Amino acid sequence: MKMTKKMMFLFLLFPVIFGTADLYAQVTIGSDEAPHSGAILDLRSTDKGLKLPAVWLEDVTEFELSGNADNAEGMTVYNTNDNTKGGRGRGIYIWNGTWIYSGGAPKAETPVSKIVITSDGNLNTVTAGGILQLTDSILPANASNKNVTWSVLWSGSLTAGKATVDNKGLVTSLKPGNVTVRASAIDGSQVYRDFTLSVLPTTMVTGLSIYSETGADSVAAGRTLQLVAEITPDEASRAIKWEVISGKTYLTVGGATGVVTGTAVGTATVQATTLDGSNDTATIDIRVTVPILIPGTQTRTMGANSYYTYKYGDTEWMLEVSLEGTATYTTLFGEPDGIPYNYYTYAQALNACINAEGWYLPTLAQGTALADYLNNYATVDEKNMMVLSARGGYYDGTWIRSDGFSRLQNLYLFRWSGTPHAYYFGADYCFAVKCVYMGE
């Protein structure tokens, strides 16, 4: 009886032992042949395949299968989601810490067309040392690769702020001023979006005033003038926004630089606003005067000759005298340069400015306006350029001599007059005719 029980026990134990061992053996399925020596499972068929589990993967960074990802490297599935985040649509994926695309039907790439950046609380300001989370949204929704890289653009401006940004869009501000953060698509589309952030100082502005660098409150049209903002306290942000709030047709101003440029005669008001959050403002009125340009910047022809001109209002004036027409030539009483000058009667003066080509004698009003500019607003260089080259009228170091102009039938024409060349040629003659160009 005892022997029978022992034999029965051994009989039952035998398949368990050898059956368990067989579980770890090499196996061929679909053929009676032995499996390949390097394969634990060798599938053989000429008309059947291996069907992998069909799963729906939302994101390649998430395991998403039952159980956990511990020791799951090599897990293989067939993904049926066309829009898996970070993936390439349907196909075979292998787990290796993330789901790695291994193969599948080719899919046309959909590039990124637009990036939208939003911030927590829709803020675009942060105090120095603070943080602000930025979030990107990618369009179209079916873009093949929605990943972006974050960066802070470098600026050489002394008023620019400083900050850092991590790969999740978290900005850490370091220095007050404006900072530009960029999100760039990595799919090769070269699409990006910038977000401008104002980093505010911990010390706010308490006082603001503005003035010009030279102390002047006027600028000639076509010229520039540097405006300066004085801010207190010294440790507050120096970032300023400049704008023209009235008279925009007369003046422009650099929004960040404070450099104004005259564009037309008139008066404009420029305003400076602090960007530290205090929103303090200050204004200054700038008068734009008649422009005169540097000689030689433009030449025009009249008859057989070319003449340098300079801008004055809506006209161009000859820098030197006209060589056209007929006149009497003479040398003035031992004039040092010995140059013969043209004396013109009124009729000859008209002939010296050929109206058909857009040239005219200056009117009384034009001559008066030019004299006013030269006497009151022009630089010394401009005065000398105008008068000394005219061979008629002169600059005595203080102002344009009024007797340097001769009225001839309500026209202003330059003639030589005053010390040291005190000559008077009467009402019938003048010389050194300078024509104005006003177009055809």
Backbone torsions as a table, in degrees:
resi	resn	phi	psi	omega
1	MET	NA	-44.6	178.4
2	LYS	-64.1	-38.0	178.4
3	MET	-65.6	-38.9	-179.1
4	THR	-64.0	-41.8	178.7
5	LYS	-65.0	-38.0	-179.9
6	LYS	-66.7	-43.1	179.4
7	MET	-63.4	-40.9	178.5
8	MET	-61.3	-40.1	179.9
9	PHE	-64.3	-44.1	179.0
10	LEU	-65.3	-36.9	179.9
11	PHE	-63.0	-41.1	179.6
12	LEU	-73.7	-32.6	-177.9
13	LEU	-72.8	-30.5	-174.2
14	PHE	-58.3	-50.2	-179.2
15	PRO	-68.2	-28.5	179.8
16	VAL	-66.0	-46.3	-179.1
17	ILE	-63.4	-53.1	-175.1
18	PHE	-74.6	-28.7	176.3
19	GLY	-66.9	-41.0	178.0
20	THR	-63.8	-41.8	178.8
21	ALA	-62.2	-34.2	-177.7
22	ASP	-69.9	-23.6	178.5
23	LEU	-63.0	-26.3	-178.3
24	TYR	-99.7	11.5	-179.5
25	ALA	-86.7	165.3	172.8
26	GLN	-74.9	143.7	-173.4
27	VAL	-133.3	139.4	170.6
28	THR	-110.4	131.1	176.2
29	ILE	-117.6	131.6	179.2
30	GLY	94.3	6.0	-179.9
31	SER	-161.0	152.9	176.1
32	ASP	-85.9	-4.4	-178.0
33	GLU	-74.5	156.3	178.0
34	ALA	-66.7	147.8	179.2
35	PRO	-68.1	162.4	174.5
36	HIS	-60.4	144.7	-173.8
37	SER	-63.7	-22.1	-179.6
38	GLY	-101.3	5.7	-176.0
39	ALA	-112.2	133.2	173.1
40	ILE	-81.2	-27.3	176.0
41	LEU	-136.0	122.2	-177.0
42	ASP	-119.2	111.0	-178.8
43	LEU	-95.1	131.0	-179.2
44	ARG	-126.3	122.8	175.6
45	SER	-165.7	151.7	175.5
46	THR	-108.6	-7.7	-178.6
47	ASP	-140.5	16.2	178.5
48	LYS	-137.9	154.5	-179.1
49	GLY	-124.8	-176.5	177.6
50	LEU	-101.1	122.1	179.8
51	LYS	-100.7	117.4	179.2
52	LEU	-81.7	159.0	175.7
53	PRO	-60.3	132.5	178.5
54	ALA	-93.9	115.3	-177.4
55	VAL	-125.6	165.3	179.9
56	TRP	-112.2	108.5	-179.7
57	LEU	-97.9	123.4	178.0
58	GLU	-81.7	-39.2	-172.5
59	ASP	-147.7	131.4	-176.0
60	VAL	-67.8	-13.8	-179.4
61	THR	-88.3	-7.7	-179.4
62	GLU	-108.1	137.7	-178.1
63	PHE	-66.0	-51.8	170.2
64	GLU	69.2	-10.1	175.5
65	LEU	-84.6	168.1	177.2
66	SER	-64.9	152.5	-175.1
67	GLY	82.3	-159.7	178.9
68	ASN	-125.4	178.6	-173.4
69	ALA	-86.5	2.7	180.0
70	ASP	-61.7	128.9	177.2
71	ASN	56.3	29.8	-177.1
72	ALA	-99.6	7.5	179.7
73	GLU	-55.9	133.2	-179.5
74	GLY	96.3	-9.5	177.2
75	MET	-57.5	130.9	-174.2
76	THR	-123.2	133.2	179.6
77	VAL	-140.0	168.0	170.9
78	TYR	-108.8	117.1	-177.9
79	ASN	-85.2	133.1	-178.8
80	THR	-106.4	5.1	-179.3
81	ASN	-92.4	121.0	-179.6
82	ASP	-71.6	-19.5	-172.4
83	ASN	-124.5	40.6	176.6
84	THR	-61.7	127.9	-178.7
85	LYS	-63.8	123.3	-179.8
86	GLY	83.4	-3.7	-177.4
87	GLY	-103.9	-166.5	-178.9
88	ARG	-124.6	32.1	177.3
89	GLY	81.1	-154.7	-177.6
90	ARG	-61.0	148.4	176.4
91	GLY	147.1	-176.3	-178.4
92	ILE	-85.7	132.6	179.1
93	TYR	-127.2	141.6	179.2
94	ILE	-120.4	133.3	-178.5
95	TRP	-81.1	125.5	176.0
96	ASN	-145.4	49.9	-172.3
97	GLY	93.7	-32.7	166.2
98	THR	-139.1	166.8	177.4
99	TRP	-80.6	119.5	-179.1
100	ILE	-100.8	125.6	178.8
101	TYR	-65.8	128.4	-176.9
102	SER	-112.4	-21.3	-180.0
103	GLY	163.9	161.4	178.2
104	GLY	164.7	-171.6	179.9
105	ALA	-67.8	135.0	178.1
106	PRO	-57.6	139.9	-179.1
107	LYS	-129.6	133.3	179.2
108	ALA	-64.9	134.9	179.8
109	GLU	-76.0	137.4	174.7
110	THR	-108.0	111.3	-175.2
111	PRO	-75.8	159.7	174.1
112	VAL	-71.0	134.2	178.4
113	SER	-109.7	-21.6	-177.0
114	LYS	-159.9	144.6	174.2
115	ILE	-121.5	131.2	176.2
116	VAL	-112.5	130.8	179.1
117	ILE	-112.1	128.7	174.0
118	THR	-121.6	160.2	-179.7
119	SER	-125.7	157.0	176.3
120	ASP	-58.7	125.9	179.3
121	GLY	71.4	11.1	-176.5
122	ASN	53.9	35.4	-179.6
123	LEU	-85.9	148.3	171.0
124	ASN	-128.5	18.2	175.3
125	THR	-132.2	152.0	175.9
126	VAL	-154.9	143.8	179.1
127	THR	-76.0	143.0	179.8
128	ALA	-50.8	130.0	-176.9
129	GLY	94.2	-10.4	-179.6
130	GLY	-88.6	176.6	-179.8
131	ILE	-125.9	156.6	176.8
132	LEU	-148.5	127.7	-179.5
133	GLN	-88.0	123.5	174.0
134	LEU	-104.2	145.7	-178.8
135	THR	-129.9	136.4	179.3
136	ASP	-102.0	145.0	171.8
137	SER	-124.1	133.2	-173.6
138	ILE	-107.2	134.7	173.9
139	LEU	-122.8	143.7	-1.2
140	PRO	-73.5	168.9	-177.2
141	ALA	-63.7	-25.7	-178.4
142	ASN	-99.4	21.9	176.6
143	ALA	-55.4	138.2	-174.4
144	SER	-65.8	-38.6	-178.8
145	ASN	-131.6	110.8	-175.5
146	LYS	-99.2	10.8	-179.5
147	ASN	-79.6	147.4	178.7
148	VAL	-132.0	161.3	170.4
149	THR	-112.0	143.3	-179.1
150	TRP	-105.6	142.6	177.5
151	SER	-153.2	159.9	173.7
152	VAL	-108.8	124.3	-178.4
153	LEU	-73.4	137.8	179.7
154	TRP	-77.7	143.1	175.3
155	SER	-135.1	135.1	179.4
156	GLY	-87.9	-0.4	-178.7
157	SER	-67.7	140.0	178.9
158	LEU	-68.9	-21.7	-179.3
159	THR	-95.0	0.4	-179.2
160	ALA	-71.8	147.5	176.1
161	GLY	-84.7	177.6	176.6
162	LYS	-133.6	145.8	179.6
163	ALA	-163.0	165.8	172.8
164	THR	-124.1	158.9	177.4
165	VAL	-140.8	136.3	179.3
166	ASP	-90.6	-177.8	-175.2
167	ASN	-75.4	0.7	175.9
168	LYS	-108.0	4.2	178.7
169	GLY	86.6	15.0	178.6
170	LEU	-86.6	116.5	-177.0
171	VAL	-95.5	131.8	173.1
172	THR	-114.7	115.8	-176.9
173	SER	-83.2	144.9	-176.0
174	LEU	-122.4	-41.8	-173.1
175	LYS	-137.3	138.5	-179.4
176	PRO	-60.0	148.5	-179.8
177	GLY	133.2	-178.3	179.1
178	ASN	-86.0	137.7	-179.7
179	VAL	-128.0	136.8	176.5
180	THR	-110.1	120.4	178.8
181	VAL	-106.4	135.3	-176.1
182	ARG	-121.1	135.2	170.7
183	ALA	-108.7	122.7	-175.8
184	SER	-119.1	131.5	176.0
185	ALA	-66.7	146.8	-178.5
186	ILE	-108.8	11.5	-177.0
187	ASP	-87.9	4.9	-179.3
188	GLY	91.2	-1.9	-179.2
189	SER	-75.3	-16.9	-178.9
190	GLN	64.8	20.8	176.5
191	VAL	-81.9	138.3	176.1
192	TYR	-148.4	165.5	175.6
193	ARG	-140.5	135.8	179.1
194	ASP	-102.0	146.7	176.9
195	PHE	-128.6	120.0	-179.3
196	THR	-93.4	126.5	-176.0
197	LEU	-120.4	131.3	176.2
198	SER	-96.4	116.3	176.7
199	VAL	-90.0	117.5	-175.0
200	LEU	-90.0	143.1	177.8
201	PRO	-74.5	161.8	176.3
202	THR	-78.3	-19.6	175.5
203	THR	-107.7	121.2	-174.8
204	MET	-88.8	157.2	176.2
205	VAL	-68.2	134.9	176.6
206	THR	-115.3	-14.5	180.0
207	GLY	-150.5	141.4	-179.1
208	LEU	-144.6	130.7	171.8
209	SER	-142.5	155.6	-178.9
210	ILE	-132.5	150.8	178.7
211	TYR	-156.4	168.4	178.4
212	SER	-88.1	154.3	-176.9
213	GLU	-62.8	-32.2	-179.0
214	THR	-95.2	-7.7	-175.6
215	GLY	87.7	-6.0	-178.6
216	ALA	-78.6	151.9	175.1
217	ASP	-114.4	21.5	178.8
218	SER	-143.8	158.4	177.9
219	VAL	-149.9	140.9	177.6
220	ALA	-74.2	145.7	176.7
221	ALA	-57.0	133.1	-177.0
222	GLY	90.7	-9.5	178.5
223	ARG	-102.9	168.3	180.0
224	THR	-120.1	157.5	178.4
225	LEU	-144.3	129.5	-178.8
226	GLN	-87.1	123.3	173.4
227	LEU	-95.4	148.1	-176.1
228	VAL	-126.4	136.9	176.4
229	ALA	-103.7	127.6	175.8
230	GLU	-102.9	120.3	-172.3
231	ILE	-120.0	138.3	172.3
232	THR	-127.9	146.0	-3.2
233	PRO	-76.3	171.6	-175.8
234	ASP	-61.9	-31.2	-176.0
235	GLU	-82.8	-3.1	178.5
236	ALA	-74.8	163.6	180.0
237	SER	-62.7	141.8	178.0
238	ARG	-96.2	4.4	-176.6
239	ALA	-70.1	127.4	-176.5
240	ILE	-133.1	142.3	170.6
241	LYS	-106.1	124.2	179.5
242	TRP	-104.5	140.8	177.2
243	GLU	-156.3	151.4	173.9
244	VAL	-89.4	118.8	-176.2
245	ILE	-100.9	-12.8	171.4
246	SER	-154.0	149.8	-177.8
247	GLY	73.5	38.7	-177.0
248	LYS	-65.5	-18.3	178.2
249	THR	-78.4	-13.2	-176.6
250	TYR	-99.9	-19.3	-168.1
251	LEU	-153.8	146.7	168.9
252	THR	-124.0	158.8	180.0
253	VAL	-142.9	139.6	175.2
254	GLY	-68.4	123.3	-174.2
255	GLY	-58.3	-30.9	-178.9
256	ALA	-110.7	-17.6	-173.0
257	THR	-98.6	-28.4	-176.5
258	GLY	78.0	13.3	177.4
259	VAL	-87.0	119.7	179.5
260	VAL	-98.6	147.7	178.0
261	THR	-128.6	123.1	177.5
262	GLY	-71.7	137.2	-179.4
263	THR	-120.5	-28.5	179.2
264	ALA	-157.5	158.0	-176.8
265	VAL	-69.4	126.3	-179.3
266	GLY	160.7	-172.7	-179.4
267	THR	-120.6	133.7	-179.6
268	ALA	-126.1	155.0	177.3
269	THR	-112.3	124.9	179.4
270	VAL	-107.0	136.9	179.8
271	GLN	-119.4	139.4	173.5
272	ALA	-111.6	135.4	179.4
273	THR	-127.1	132.3	178.5
274	THR	-71.6	149.7	-177.9
275	LEU	-113.9	19.3	-179.8
276	ASP	-91.2	2.4	-177.3
277	GLY	103.8	-16.4	178.9
278	SER	-76.8	-25.4	179.0
279	ASN	56.6	34.5	173.3
280	ASP	-68.3	146.4	179.4
281	THR	-131.7	154.9	172.7
282	ALA	-148.6	151.0	-177.4
283	THR	-129.1	160.1	175.0
284	ILE	-147.5	138.5	176.5
285	ASP	-92.9	129.0	178.9
286	ILE	-118.2	126.2	178.6
287	ARG	-95.0	128.4	178.9
288	VAL	-99.3	123.9	-175.9
289	THR	-102.3	173.6	-178.9
290	VAL	-58.6	134.7	-177.8
291	PRO	-83.1	141.5	165.6
292	ILE	-130.2	129.6	-175.6
293	LEU	-96.4	166.7	178.1
294	ILE	-65.2	138.2	-179.1
295	PRO	-62.2	147.1	175.6
296	GLY	85.5	1.8	179.0
297	THR	-75.6	-15.6	-178.8
298	GLN	-153.3	145.1	174.7
299	THR	-128.9	146.6	175.0
300	ARG	-133.2	154.4	-179.6
301	THR	-102.8	150.1	171.8
302	MET	-146.2	121.0	-175.9
303	GLY	63.5	-128.2	-176.7
304	ALA	-96.2	3.7	-173.0
305	ASN	-120.6	157.4	174.5
306	SER	-111.1	144.8	-175.8
307	TYR	-132.6	135.6	169.1
308	TYR	-69.8	142.5	178.0
309	THR	-130.0	167.3	171.8
310	TYR	-140.3	151.8	-177.7
311	LYS	-78.3	140.8	173.1
312	TYR	-152.0	107.1	-175.9
313	GLY	62.8	-129.2	-179.2
314	ASP	-99.3	19.0	-179.4
315	THR	-128.0	167.8	169.9
316	GLU	-118.8	129.5	-178.5
317	TRP	-104.9	143.4	173.1
318	MET	-62.9	137.1	174.6
319	LEU	-77.4	-36.0	176.5
320	GLU	-115.7	173.5	-173.1
321	VAL	-77.9	160.6	-179.8
322	SER	-70.8	143.5	175.9
323	LEU	-107.9	6.6	-176.1
324	GLU	-87.4	171.8	174.3
325	GLY	75.6	-176.9	179.3
326	THR	-112.7	144.5	-180.0
327	ALA	-161.7	172.3	176.8
328	THR	-91.0	131.1	-178.9
329	TYR	-102.4	139.5	177.0
330	THR	-155.7	169.4	174.3
331	THR	-111.8	132.6	-173.1
332	LEU	-83.5	96.8	163.9
333	PHE	41.7	55.7	176.0
334	GLY	71.0	27.9	176.7
335	GLU	-49.9	131.5	-171.4
336	PRO	-54.4	-39.3	-176.5
337	ASP	-81.2	-11.1	175.9
338	GLY	65.5	20.2	-177.1
339	ILE	-87.6	129.8	175.3
340	PRO	-73.3	138.9	-179.0
341	TYR	-111.0	159.4	-179.3
342	ASN	-92.5	121.6	169.7
343	TYR	-94.3	134.0	-179.8
344	TYR	-122.7	137.2	161.0
345	THR	-77.7	173.7	179.7
346	TYR	-60.8	-43.4	179.5
347	ALA	-62.8	-40.5	179.0
348	GLN	-66.9	-37.0	179.1
349	ALA	-62.4	-40.6	176.7
350	LEU	-60.9	-38.8	-179.7
351	ASN	-71.8	-18.6	178.7
352	ALA	-78.0	-14.3	177.4
353	CYS	-123.3	102.6	-171.0
354	ILE	-79.2	99.9	-174.1
355	ASN	-57.0	-33.3	-175.7
356	ALA	-62.7	-20.8	179.9
357	GLU	-101.0	14.0	177.2
358	GLY	92.1	3.2	-179.9
359	TRP	-98.5	142.9	-178.0
360	TYR	-141.8	158.0	167.7
361	LEU	-69.7	142.5	178.8
362	PRO	-67.9	142.6	177.7
363	THR	-81.3	169.4	177.6
364	LEU	-59.4	-43.6	-179.2
365	ALA	-64.0	-41.0	179.7
366	GLN	-65.8	-42.0	179.0
367	GLY	-65.0	-40.5	179.3
368	THR	-63.4	-43.9	-179.6
369	ALA	-64.0	-40.3	179.3
370	LEU	-65.6	-42.8	179.0
371	ALA	-61.3	-41.3	179.2
372	ASP	-61.6	-43.4	179.5
373	TYR	-63.2	-48.5	-177.2
374	LEU	-62.2	-39.2	-178.1
375	ASN	-72.4	-35.6	-168.0
376	ASN	-110.1	-26.3	-170.4
377	TYR	-127.1	-23.9	-172.3
378	ALA	-70.9	153.2	173.5
379	THR	-76.5	165.4	178.2
380	VAL	-58.8	-40.7	179.7
381	ASP	-61.4	-40.4	179.7
382	GLU	-66.6	-41.1	179.6
383	LYS	-63.1	-46.3	179.4
384	ASN	-65.4	-38.6	178.4
385	MET	-59.3	-42.4	-176.0
386	MET	-75.9	-48.8	-167.8
387	VAL	-86.5	-47.5	-175.0
388	LEU	-67.1	-28.5	179.0
389	SER	-83.8	-9.1	-173.4
390	ALA	-81.0	-21.9	-172.2
391	ARG	54.2	39.0	178.6
392	GLY	-174.2	115.0	-170.2
393	GLY	83.7	158.7	179.4
394	TYR	-154.6	161.4	177.2
395	TYR	-104.2	121.8	-174.6
396	ASP	-94.5	14.2	179.4
397	GLY	97.2	-12.6	179.4
398	THR	-123.6	-48.6	-178.4
399	TRP	-157.7	168.7	178.3
400	ILE	-78.2	123.4	-178.9
401	ARG	-62.4	129.7	-179.6
402	SER	-64.2	-29.3	178.6
403	ASP	-82.0	10.8	173.6
404	GLY	-84.1	-2.8	177.7
405	PHE	-117.2	141.3	178.6
406	SER	-120.1	127.9	177.6
407	ARG	-82.3	129.9	179.2
408	LEU	-136.7	103.0	-177.4
409	GLN	49.5	52.4	177.9
410	ASN	63.2	24.3	175.9
411	LEU	-119.6	142.7	174.9
412	TYR	-94.8	120.7	173.9
413	LEU	-129.3	138.8	-177.7
414	PHE	-73.8	137.2	171.1
415	ARG	-136.1	159.0	178.8
416	TRP	-75.6	133.3	-179.4
417	SER	-162.4	156.7	175.9
418	GLY	86.5	167.2	-179.4
419	THR	-62.9	137.5	3.1
420	PRO	-93.9	8.9	-177.1
421	HIS	-114.4	75.1	-174.3
422	ALA	-89.7	77.4	179.4
423	TYR	-115.3	143.5	177.6
424	TYR	-126.4	127.2	-173.0
425	PHE	-109.4	6.2	176.5
426	GLY	83.2	177.6	-174.4
427	ALA	-80.8	-16.2	-174.4
428	ASP	-86.1	-21.4	-176.2
429	TYR	-128.7	147.9	166.2
430	CYS	-147.9	178.0	179.4
431	PHE	-151.4	-176.3	-177.4
432	ALA	58.9	50.1	179.6
433	VAL	-67.1	128.1	177.3
434	LYS	-117.5	114.7	-176.6
435	CYS	-83.8	158.2	173.8
436	VAL	-113.2	145.3	179.4
437	TYR	-106.5	122.7	179.5
438	MET	-125.0	10.9	179.3
439	GLY	84.0	169.6	-177.5
440	GLU	-69.9	NA	NA
